[in-house]
Amino acid sequence: MLLRSFGLTGLDYRQEARIPSTKNSEEEKIIIAEVVNKIDRANGKCTARIFLFMKNHVLLVDQKSGHIKPAVPLGDVTKVSMSSQNNGFFAVHLREGFGATGKEGFLFSSDHPIEMATKLYRTALSQTNQKLNIEISDEFLVRFKQEKVCMKFVQGNQKNGSIPTRKNNRLFEVAVP
């Protein structure tokens, strides 16, 4: 199984994420399984997560414990924003007021953001008949708990690669070499 390569052999994602089990194995098909860095909106620190994208859901799995963090129905994904620079940053935007936590987006860093955005777009179109908005820019807004935070990509020298730096409550800046 694909999850074995991530050390998650005992993971039952349907039970952990409280996704109803179906007899149709096509619904449970994993389209993308990729290790990504989830960027914390409070301080810009990265945490490794496994991004599981299935036909009807997006799941984030803690790489160490195997616990499912959020399970997001594909219909709740509204847009994907990504940097025009070659730095791997992308944001997945959710419908307003998603879930009890009020999270309305996630910020990630990946080696394959274009492939992930393409798969999300094509699957959303085929499953929900809705075109997912794709935004490519050096500056985009991400909404976190009713506040809009600007992700800005600027030219600069960064010793540790492209690490987001929280400048203030409304701005994350990423220096791109």
Disulfide bonds with the S-S distance in Angstrom:
none
